[in-house]
Amino acid sequence: IKAKNFVQKIKDKHPVVSWADLIQMASAEAIALAGGPKINMRYGRVDADKPVKEGNLPDAMPPFKGEPDAATHLRNVFHRMGFTDKDIVTLSGAHTLGRAFKE
């Protein structure tokens, strides 16, 4: 809630920018401010009409769509989106950073 309220100020000034792009931009900036790498972004995402189920990574539970392990599955999911292994690790770390605070 606290993060959304912070980003809401930006959304109010730039209503044409999607929430998806704002959240992506804020995440990339948080990683950079935490000493992580600069992440090049591609903008133009469209917001969903309704929320998705929490943890909605495709086939996130074993048997990982027939793949031998979770790491292979993550690579197959994210490499097709142009992510490198370093990008996948950064994304995973960003999820951890994002959940580090109770509020």
Summary of the structure (lengths in Angstrom):
residues: 103
radius of gyration: 15.2
end to end distance: 7.1
largest distance: 46.9
contacts: 200
relative contact order: 0.12
helix: 52%
strand: 0%
